[in-house]
Amino acid sequence: MKEKDTIYENLFRKVAFRDDEQAFRELFLEFYP
């Protein structure tokens, strides 16, 4: 689980760095429908 959490954290950081809320919401919905 920790490995997956790291992957999600990395994705979150990438999206947050881009400051793209829409992209983050799309990723979030893909992982948590």
C-alpha positions as CSV (number, residue, x, y, z in Angstrom):
1,M,0.0,0.0,0.0
2,K,2.8,2.4,0.8
3,E,4.2,2.0,-2.7
4,K,0.8,3.0,-4.2
5,D,0.5,5.9,-1.8
6,T,3.8,7.1,-3.0
7,I,2.6,6.9,-6.6
8,Y,-0.5,8.9,-5.8
9,E,1.6,11.4,-3.8
10,N,3.9,11.9,-6.8
11,L,0.9,12.4,-9.1
12,F,-0.6,14.9,-6.7
13,R,2.7,16.8,-6.5
14,K,2.9,16.9,-10.3
15,V,-0.6,18.2,-10.7
16,A,-0.3,20.6,-7.8
17,F,2.9,22.0,-9.3
18,R,1.1,22.6,-12.6
19,D,-1.8,24.1,-10.6
20,D,-4.3,22.3,-12.8
21,E,-7.4,21.6,-10.6
22,Q,-9.3,20.1,-13.5
23,A,-6.5,17.5,-14.2
24,F,-6.4,16.7,-10.6
25,R,-10.1,16.1,-10.4
26,E,-9.9,13.8,-13.5
27,L,-7.1,11.8,-11.9
28,F,-9.0,11.6,-8.6
29,L,-12.2,10.4,-10.3
30,E,-10.2,7.8,-12.2
31,F,-8.7,6.3,-9.0
32,Y,-11.9,6.9,-6.9
33,P,-14.9,6.6,-9.1
